[in-house]
């Protein structure tokens, strides 16, 4: 949603984002108030285009469980204190049962060194974590050797949002909740995917005959560089 960059690598990232967006109908997309807030910042023309692209995409609810999981992600050390907004993105996706979280953030989210810790915290509270996907298709398996100016701009917006609320994660999420309540954007919530105890599952298998299940399109929630998010 920004003007095409003259930098070849950054331009390639932009094109990858556009390619994904063209094929987005393979997924059921969702965003969150964190995405909307970040998308509305920066250059007014670019922000207006981002907000237009996000129109019609349902907004995931920032409920009480989201705040609790976000706090746990930071307090456990799975994410550093400065990554408060990243914790909010993960938490709202996990608590609402998203299959995927799409991001360009290799530093804290699509990061092979941190992803296991993030998933571990989600599992500790009995919730299946979303699969964190890097928008460039790397799944966080690489180390980015060059900084992407657009990603850095989003990171600055996140830091500014945190400062506006005293770097207090609870205050940030409370602000998102108030904004959701006063906005006419459709807000939805879904139950998280719960981990099933293997012993309980084994007993259930013996007691019941298998039944066929329903399938649906993946839910994707995007956490960085709009346009973002849906359930998978």
NORQUIPE-V907781 format. One record per run of one state. SS is the DSSP state (A for helix, B for strand, O for the rest). FROM is the first residue (numbers start at 1). TO is the last residue. Records with the same first field share a line. If there is no record, write none. Layout:
SS=FROM-TO / FROM-TO
This chain:
O=1-7 / 23-23 / 27-27 / 40-43 / 55-58 / 61-63 / 76-80 / 96-99 / 104-111 / 125-126 / 128-130 / 135-148 / 165-168 / 183-186 / 189-193 / 195-197 / 208-218 / 223-230 / 232-232
A=8-22 / 24-26 / 33-39 / 44-54 / 64-75 / 81-95 / 112-124 / 149-164 / 169-182 / 198-207
B=28-32 / 59-60 / 100-103 / 127-127 / 131-134 / 187-188 / 194-194 / 219-222 / 231-231
